[in-house]
Amino acid sequence: MNIIGINDAHNASVAVAINNEIKFALSEERPRRIKNYWGMPSKTLSYIVRNVREKDKVDYICMVRDTGGDFLVYQWANQNLEDWS
């Protein structure tokens, strides 16, 4: 069984499990070169489809969503600091 697990919240990442063993895992901050990347890990997913496991050989795709707290922290961290003056 081939499973892709996706985390699209804080420290977005993807893992691939093949026959109950994790064969590949990558945080999106590595290909994007953005520390603590928040959002859909599209570059990591593209890499997996090209190099690790073809889409037609995937049995399940699991997506993990945290509570809204991650989103609120993301918004706060990306606001213009002048707004807080």
N, CA, C and O atoms as a printed pandas DataFrame, in Angstrom:
     atom_number atom_name residue_name chain_id  residue_number  x_coord  y_coord  z_coord
0              1         N          MET        A               1    0.841   -1.178    0.000
1              2        CA          MET        A               1    0.000    0.000    0.000
2              3         C          MET        A               1    0.887    1.242    0.000
3              4         O          MET        A               1    1.874    1.308    0.733
4              5         N          ASN        A               2    0.537    2.212   -0.814
5              6        CA          ASN        A               2    1.280    3.462   -0.956
6              7         C          ASN        A               2    0.438    4.619   -0.449
7              8         O          ASN        A               2   -0.664    4.864   -0.941
8              9         N          ILE        A               3    0.970    5.332    0.544
9             10        CA          ILE        A               3    0.230    6.425    1.177
10            11         C          ILE        A               3    1.089    7.687    1.149
11            12         O          ILE        A               3    2.281    7.646    1.451
12            13         N          ILE        A               4    0.467    8.808    0.782
13            14        CA          ILE        A               4    1.128   10.111    0.859
14            15         C          ILE        A               4    0.414   10.908    1.944
15            16         O          ILE        A               4   -0.805   11.074    1.909
16            17         N          GLY        A               5    1.186   11.396    2.902
17            18        CA          GLY        A               5    0.648   12.222    3.974
18            19         C          GLY        A               5    1.092   13.659    3.788
19            20         O          GLY        A               5    2.275   13.926    3.582
20            21         N          ILE        A               6    0.145   14.589    3.861
21            22        CA          ILE        A               6    0.426   16.008    3.611
22            23         C          ILE        A               6    0.047   16.825    4.831
23            24         O          ILE        A               6   -1.045   16.666    5.377
24            25         N          ASN        A               7    0.949   17.700    5.260
25            26        CA          ASN        A               7    0.667   18.688    6.295
26            27         C          ASN        A               7    0.790   20.053    5.631
27            28         O          ASN        A               7    1.877   20.428    5.189
28            29         N          ASP        A               8   -0.306   20.801    5.553
29            30        CA          ASP        A               8   -0.263   22.103    4.880
30            31         C          ASP        A               8   -0.342   23.270    5.851
31            32         O          ASP        A               8   -0.699   24.382    5.464
32            33         N          ALA        A               9   -0.016   23.022    7.092
33            34        CA          ALA        A               9   -0.041   24.091    8.090
34            35         C          ALA        A               9    1.384   24.581    8.339
35            36         O          ALA        A               9    2.224   24.557    7.440
36            37         N          HIS        A              10    1.646   25.022    9.562
37            38        CA          HIS        A              10    2.976   25.488    9.947
38            39         C          HIS        A              10    3.995   24.372    9.723
39            40         O          HIS        A              10    3.737   23.225   10.087
40            41         N          ASN        A              11    5.145   24.689    9.130
41            42        CA          ASN        A              11    6.166   23.702    8.763
42            43         C          ASN        A              11    5.591   22.643    7.828
43            44         O          ASN        A              11    5.688   21.445    8.095
44            45         N          ALA        A              12    4.995   23.096    6.735
45            46        CA          ALA        A              12    4.366   22.211    5.762
46            47         C          ALA        A              12    5.343   21.133    5.314
47            48         O          ALA        A              12    6.531   21.393    5.126
48            49         N          SER        A              13    4.817   19.900    5.145
49            50        CA          SER        A              13    5.681   18.786    4.791
50            51         C          SER        A              13    4.870   17.668    4.159
51            52         O          SER        A              13    3.640   17.678    4.184
52            53         N          VAL        A              14    5.587   16.697    3.589
53            54        CA          VAL        A              14    4.969   15.539    2.959
54            55         C          VAL        A              14    5.785   14.306    3.331
55            56         O          VAL        A              14    7.011   14.360    3.426
56            57         N          ALA        A              15    5.084   13.195    3.540
57            58        CA          ALA        A              15    5.748   11.920    3.802
58            59         C          ALA        A              15    5.131   10.859    2.902
59            60         O          ALA        A              15    3.944   10.916    2.582
60            61         N          VAL        A              16    5.948    9.889    2.496
61            62        CA          VAL        A              16    5.489    8.779    1.669
62            63         C          VAL        A              16    5.743    7.488    2.435
63            64         O          VAL        A              16    6.868    7.210    2.850
64            65         N          ALA        A              17    4.685    6.704    2.618
65            66        CA          ALA        A              17    4.810    5.390    3.255
66            67         C          ALA        A              17    4.499    4.325    2.209
67            68         O          ALA        A              17    3.472    4.378    1.532
68            69         N          ILE        A              18    5.395    3.368    2.094
69            70        CA          ILE        A              18    5.214    2.259    1.169
70            71         C          ILE        A              18    5.284    0.974    1.991
71            72         O          ILE        A              18    6.290    0.689    2.641
72            73         N          ASN        A              19    4.199    0.210    1.950
73            74        CA          ASN        A              19    4.103   -1.037    2.724
74            75         C          ASN        A              19    4.432   -0.813    4.198
75            76         O          ASN        A              19    5.237   -1.534    4.787
76            77         N          ASN        A              20    3.796    0.195    4.776
77            78        CA          ASN        A              20    3.897    0.514    6.205
78            79         C          ASN        A              20    5.271    0.985    6.658
79            80         O          ASN        A              20    5.559    0.943    7.854
80            81         N          GLU        A              21    6.114    1.425    5.760
81            82        CA          GLU        A              21    7.411    2.004    6.106
82            83         C          GLU        A              21    7.533    3.370    5.463
83            84         O          GLU        A              21    7.226    3.533    4.282
84            85         N          ILE        A              22    7.983    4.363    6.238
85            86        CA          ILE        A              22    8.203    5.688    5.664
86            87         C          ILE        A              22    9.449    5.627    4.802
87            88         O          ILE        A              22   10.544    5.345    5.288
88            89         N          LYS        A              23    9.269    5.895    3.514
89            90        CA          LYS        A              23   10.367    5.826    2.557
90            91         C          LYS        A              23   10.915    7.199    2.199
91            92         O          LYS        A              23   12.051    7.320    1.739
92            93         N          PHE        A              24   10.104    8.238    2.413
93            94        CA          PHE        A              24   10.530    9.582    2.034
94            95         C          PHE        A              24    9.746   10.595    2.852
95            96         O          PHE        A              24    8.542   10.437    3.056
96            97         N          ALA        A              25   10.420   11.623    3.314
97            98        CA          ALA        A              25    9.756   12.729    4.010
98            99         C          ALA        A              25   10.561   13.995    3.751
99           100         O          ALA        A              25   11.792   13.972    3.767
100          101         N          LEU        A              26    9.859   15.099    3.513
101          102        CA          LEU        A              26   10.541   16.348    3.215
102          103         C          LEU        A              26    9.684   17.519    3.666
103          104         O          LEU        A              26    8.476   17.545    3.434
104          105         N          SER        A              27   10.312   18.475    4.304
105          106        CA          SER        A              27    9.644   19.709    4.698
106          107         C          SER        A              27    9.723   20.696    3.534
107          108         O          SER        A              27   10.756   20.796    2.871
108          109         N          GLU        A              28    8.651   21.413    3.290
109          110        CA          GLU        A              28    8.590   22.352    2.164
110          111         C          GLU        A              28    9.601   23.482    2.302
111          112         O          GLU        A              28    9.953   24.114    1.306
112          113         N          GLU        A              29   10.069   23.747    3.508
113          114        CA          GLU        A              29   11.039   24.829    3.675
114          115         C          GLU        A              29   12.355   24.527    2.964
115          116         O          GLU        A              29   13.096   25.456    2.645
116          117         N          ARG        A              30   12.664   23.274    2.710
117          118        CA          ARG        A              30   13.914   22.931    2.024
118          119         C          ARG        A              30   13.893   23.352    0.547
119          120         O          ARG        A              30   14.780   24.095    0.126
120          121         N          PRO        A              31   12.914   22.907   -0.257
121          122        CA          PRO        A              31   12.934   23.345   -1.665
122          123         C          PRO        A              31   12.620   24.829   -1.855
123          124         O          PRO        A              31   13.099   25.439   -2.811
124          125         N          ARG        A              32   11.831   25.411   -0.968
125          126        CA          ARG        A              32   11.488   26.839   -1.107
126          127         C          ARG        A              32   12.524   27.759   -0.485
127          128         O          ARG        A              32   12.590   28.942   -0.818
128          129         N          ARG        A              33   13.336   27.217    0.424
129          130        CA          ARG        A              33   14.347   28.009    1.142
130          131         C          ARG        A              33   13.692   29.117    1.968
131          132         O          ARG        A              33   14.213   30.229    2.063
132          133         N          ILE        A              34   12.528   28.789    2.568
133          134        CA          ILE        A              34   11.806   29.700    3.446
134          135         C          ILE        A              34   11.600   28.980    4.777
135          136         O          ILE        A              34   10.879   27.985    4.841
136          137         N          LYS        A              35   12.221   29.474    5.821
137          138        CA          LYS        A              35   12.135   28.836    7.135
138          139         C          LYS        A              35   10.704   28.837    7.646
139          140         O          LYS        A              35   10.001   29.840    7.527
140          141         N          ASN        A              36   10.267   27.711    8.219
141          142        CA          ASN        A              36    8.927   27.549    8.803
142          143         C          ASN        A              36    7.809   27.844    7.800
143          144         O          ASN        A              36    6.816   28.486    8.141
144          145         N          TYR        A              37    7.975   27.374    6.568
145          146        CA          TYR        A              37    6.992   27.626    5.508
146          147         C          TYR        A              37    5.607   27.161    5.944
147          148         O          TYR        A              37    5.458   26.097    6.544
148          149         N          TRP        A              38    4.593   27.975    5.635
149          150        CA          TRP        A              38    3.203   27.684    5.970
150          151         C          TRP        A              38    2.406   27.670    4.684
151          152         O          TRP        A              38    2.427   28.656    3.947
152          153         N          GLY        A              39    1.701   26.588    4.386
153          154        CA          GLY        A              39    0.864   26.512    3.193
154          155         C          GLY        A              39    0.995   25.158    2.526
155          156         O          GLY        A              39    1.613   24.243    3.071
156          157         N          MET        A              40    0.414   25.035    1.351
157          158        CA          MET        A              40    0.446   23.771    0.624
158          159         C          MET        A              40    1.869   23.473    0.162
159          160         O          MET        A              40    2.497   24.330   -0.460
160          161         N          PRO        A              41    2.395   22.279    0.450
161          162        CA          PRO        A              41    3.763   21.926    0.062
162          163         C          PRO        A              41    3.838   21.466   -1.401
163          164         O          PRO        A              41    4.171   20.313   -1.672
164          165         N          SER        A              42    3.531   22.357   -2.329
165          166        CA          SER        A              42    3.414   21.991   -3.745
166          167         C          SER        A              42    4.741   21.575   -4.377
167          168         O          SER        A              42    4.761   20.672   -5.214
168          169         N          LYS        A              43    5.840   22.208   -3.998
169          170        CA          LYS        A              43    7.133   21.825   -4.577
170          171         C          LYS        A              43    7.548   20.424   -4.118
171          172         O          LYS        A              43    8.100   19.648   -4.898
172          173         N          THR        A              44    7.281   20.111   -2.863
173          174        CA          THR        A              44    7.590   18.776   -2.357
174          175         C          THR        A              44    6.710   17.735   -3.030
175          176         O          THR        A              44    7.194   16.663   -3.392
176          177         N          LEU        A              45    5.433   18.029   -3.204
177          178        CA          LEU        A              45    4.540   17.095   -3.888
178          179         C          LEU        A              45    4.981   16.855   -5.329
179          180         O          LEU        A              45    4.953   15.721   -5.808
180          181         N          SER        A              46    5.384   17.911   -6.013
181          182        CA          SER        A              46    5.870   17.760   -7.387
182          183         C          SER        A              46    7.107   16.870   -7.432
183          184         O          SER        A              46    7.240   16.023   -8.315
184          185         N          TYR        A              47    8.004   17.067   -6.479
185          186        CA          TYR        A              47    9.212   16.247   -6.420
186          187         C          TYR        A              47    8.858   14.773   -6.199
187          188         O          TYR        A              47    9.437   13.889   -6.829
188          189         N          ILE        A              48    7.917   14.522   -5.312
189          190        CA          ILE        A              48    7.526   13.138   -5.028
190          191         C          ILE        A              48    6.937   12.474   -6.255
191          192         O          ILE        A              48    7.275   11.330   -6.561
192          193         N          VAL        A              49    6.061   13.173   -6.965
193          194        CA          VAL        A              49    5.439   12.597   -8.162
194          195         C          VAL        A              49    6.482   12.322   -9.246
195          196         O          VAL        A              49    6.382   11.330   -9.969
196          197         N          ARG        A              50    7.479   13.196   -9.359
197          198        CA          ARG        A              50    8.516   13.001  -10.379
198          199         C          ARG        A              50    9.540   11.934   -9.999
199          200         O          ARG        A              50   10.021   11.206  -10.867
200          201         N          ASN        A              51    9.880   11.831   -8.708
201          202        CA          ASN        A              51   11.034   11.018   -8.332
202          203         C          ASN        A              51   10.772    9.857   -7.378
203          204         O          ASN        A              51   11.580    8.931   -7.318
204          205         N          VAL        A              52    9.686    9.876   -6.643
205          206        CA          VAL        A              52    9.488    8.862   -5.610
206          207         C          VAL        A              52    8.352    7.896   -5.969
207          208         O          VAL        A              52    8.548    6.681   -5.973
208          209         N          ARG        A              53    7.189    8.427   -6.265
209          210        CA          ARG        A              53    6.028    7.574   -6.503
210          211         C          ARG        A              53    5.105    8.247   -7.497
211          212         O          ARG        A              53    4.706    9.393   -7.291
212          213         N          GLU        A              54    4.753    7.542   -8.590
213          214        CA          GLU        A              54    3.849    8.109   -9.589
214          215         C          GLU        A              54    2.433    8.213   -9.008
215          216         O          GLU        A              54    2.061    7.440   -8.125
216          217         N          LYS        A              55    1.651    9.173   -9.511
217          218        CA          LYS        A              55    0.298    9.394   -9.000
218          219         C          LYS        A              55   -0.586    8.158   -9.134
219          220         O          LYS        A              55   -1.394    7.881   -8.247
220          221         N          ASP        A              56   -0.446    7.418  -10.220
221          222        CA          ASP        A              56   -1.324    6.262  -10.424
222          223         C          ASP        A              56   -0.976    5.075   -9.531
223          224         O          ASP        A              56   -1.706    4.083   -9.511
224          225         N          LYS        A              57    0.132    5.165   -8.791
225          226        CA          LYS        A              57    0.505    4.089   -7.867
226          227         C          LYS        A              57    0.222    4.444   -6.412
227          228         O          LYS        A              57    0.650    3.724   -5.511
228          229         N          VAL        A              58   -0.488    5.537   -6.169
229          230        CA          VAL        A              58   -0.815    5.967   -4.809
230          231         C          VAL        A              58   -2.198    5.432   -4.439
231          232         O          VAL        A              58   -3.167    5.620   -5.174
232          233         N          ASP        A              59   -2.271    4.760   -3.286
233          234        CA          ASP        A              59   -3.544    4.210   -2.821
234          235         C          ASP        A              59   -4.354    5.234   -2.023
235          236         O          ASP        A              59   -5.568    5.342   -2.194
236          237         N          TYR        A              60   -3.672    5.986   -1.146
237          238        CA          TYR        A              60   -4.354    6.961   -0.300
238          239         C          TYR        A              60   -3.533    8.239   -0.205
239          240         O          TYR        A              60   -2.302    8.216   -0.215
240          241         N          ILE        A              61   -4.253    9.358   -0.114
241          242        CA          ILE        A              61   -3.624   10.642    0.187
242          243         C          ILE        A              61   -4.303   11.166    1.445
243          244         O          ILE        A              61   -5.522   11.336    1.479
244          245         N          CYS        A              62   -3.511   11.417    2.471
245          246        CA          CYS        A              62   -4.032   11.895    3.754
246          247         C          CYS        A              62   -3.579   13.331    3.961
247          248         O          CYS        A              62   -2.425   13.675    3.703
248          249         N          MET        A              63   -4.495   14.160    4.426
249          250        CA          MET        A              63   -4.156   15.553    4.659
250          251         C          MET        A              63   -4.413   15.894    6.111
251          252         O          MET        A              63   -5.487   15.618    6.645
252          253         N          VAL        A              64   -3.423   16.496    6.747
253          254        CA          VAL        A              64   -3.534   16.877    8.149
254          255         C          VAL        A              64   -3.743   18.379    8.221
255          256         O          VAL        A              64   -2.985   19.155    7.639
256          257         N          ARG        A              65   -4.773   18.774    8.935
257          258        CA          ARG        A              65   -5.032   20.189    9.166
258          259         C          ARG        A              65   -5.065   20.405   10.662
259          260         O          ARG        A              65   -5.775   19.709   11.387
260          261         N          ASP        A              66   -4.306   21.358   11.111
261          262        CA          ASP        A              66   -4.317   21.706   12.525
262          263         C          ASP        A              66   -5.480   22.658   12.768
263          264         O          ASP        A              66   -6.226   22.983   11.845
264          265         N          THR        A              67   -5.625   23.085   13.963
265          266        CA          THR        A              67   -6.683   24.041   14.282
266          267         C          THR        A              67   -6.380   25.381   13.615
267          268         O          THR        A              67   -5.327   25.551   13.001
268          269         N          GLY        A              68   -7.276   26.295   13.736
269          270        CA          GLY        A              68   -7.086   27.618   13.151
270          271         C          GLY        A              68   -5.959   28.400   13.786
271          272         O          GLY        A              68   -5.575   29.449   13.268
272          273         N          GLY        A              69   -5.418   27.921   14.894
273          274        CA          GLY        A              69   -4.340   28.623   15.578
274          275         C          GLY        A              69   -3.133   28.852   14.699
275          276         O          GLY        A              69   -2.518   29.917   14.748
276          277         N          ASP        A              70   -2.785   27.853   13.890
277          278        CA          ASP        A              70   -1.654   28.020   12.981
278          279         C          ASP        A              70   -1.897   29.167   12.012
279          280         O          ASP        A              70   -0.995   29.957   11.734
280          281         N          PHE        A              71   -3.120   29.255   11.499
281          282        CA          PHE        A              71   -3.437   30.304   10.541
282          283         C          PHE        A              71   -3.361   31.677   11.191
283          284         O          PHE        A              71   -2.870   32.625   10.577
284          285         N          LEU        A              72   -3.841   31.795   12.428
285          286        CA          LEU        A              72   -3.787   33.080   13.120
286          287         C          LEU        A              72   -2.350   33.519   13.377
287          288         O          LEU        A              72   -2.028   34.699   13.241
288          289         N          VAL        A              73   -1.487   32.580   13.748
289          290        CA          VAL        A              73   -0.074   32.902   13.955
290          291         C          VAL        A              73    0.554   33.334   12.638
291          292         O          VAL        A              73    1.334   34.286   12.604
292          293         N          TYR        A              74    0.217   32.641   11.554
293          294        CA          TYR        A              74    0.745   32.989   10.227
294          295         C          TYR        A              74    0.330   34.411    9.857
295          296         O          TYR        A              74    1.158   35.201    9.404
296          297         N          GLN        A              75   -0.935   34.737   10.046
297          298        CA          GLN        A              75   -1.406   36.084    9.711
298          299         C          GLN        A              75   -0.694   37.129   10.560
299          300         O          GLN        A              75   -0.253   38.158   10.047
300          301         N          TRP        A              76   -0.583   36.866   11.850
301          302        CA          TRP        A              76    0.070   37.811   12.746
302          303         C          TRP        A              76    1.523   38.020   12.344
303          304         O          TRP        A              76    2.000   39.155   12.341
304          305         N          ALA        A              77    2.233   36.955   12.006
305          306        CA          ALA        A              77    3.650   37.052   11.673
306          307         C          ALA        A              77    3.874   37.792   10.364
307          308         O          ALA        A              77    4.953   38.348   10.157
308          309         N          ASN        A              78    2.892   37.816    9.477
309          310        CA          ASN        A              78    3.070   38.426    8.169
310          311         C          ASN        A              78    2.410   39.802    8.042
311          312         O          ASN        A              78    2.380   40.375    6.953
312          313         N          GLN        A              79    1.888   40.327    9.138
313          314        CA          GLN        A              79    1.303   41.665    9.092
314          315         C          GLN        A              79    2.411   42.713    9.082
315          316         O          GLN        A              79    3.524   42.482    9.554
316          317         N          ASN        A              80    2.077   43.832    8.546
317          318        CA          ASN        A              80    3.009   44.955    8.530
318          319         C          ASN        A              80    3.203   45.453    9.963
319          320         O          ASN        A              80    2.226   45.727   10.659
320          321         N          LEU        A              81    4.425   45.567   10.398
321          322        CA          LEU        A              81    4.712   45.989   11.766
322          323         C          LEU        A              81    4.187   47.389   12.080
323          324         O          LEU        A              81    3.973   47.723   13.245
324          325         N          GLU        A              82    3.978   48.212   11.044
325          326        CA          GLU        A              82    3.442   49.550   11.271
326          327         C          GLU        A              82    2.026   49.497   11.820
327          328         O          GLU        A              82    1.580   50.431   12.487
328          329         N          ASP        A              83    1.309   48.395   11.540
329          330        CA          ASP        A              83   -0.038   48.255   12.054
330          331         C          ASP        A              83   -0.066   48.192   13.573
331          332         O          ASP        A              83   -1.098   48.470   14.184
332          333         N          TRP        A              84    1.041   47.835   14.184
333          334        CA          TRP        A              84    1.107   47.655   15.630
334          335         C          TRP        A              84    1.632   48.908   16.341
335          336         O          TRP        A              84    1.781   48.902   17.563
336          337         N          SER        A              85    1.912   49.972   15.598
337          338        CA          SER        A              85    2.439   51.201   16.204
338          339         C          SER        A              85    1.358   52.006   16.857
339          340         O          SER        A              85    1.631   53.069   17.414
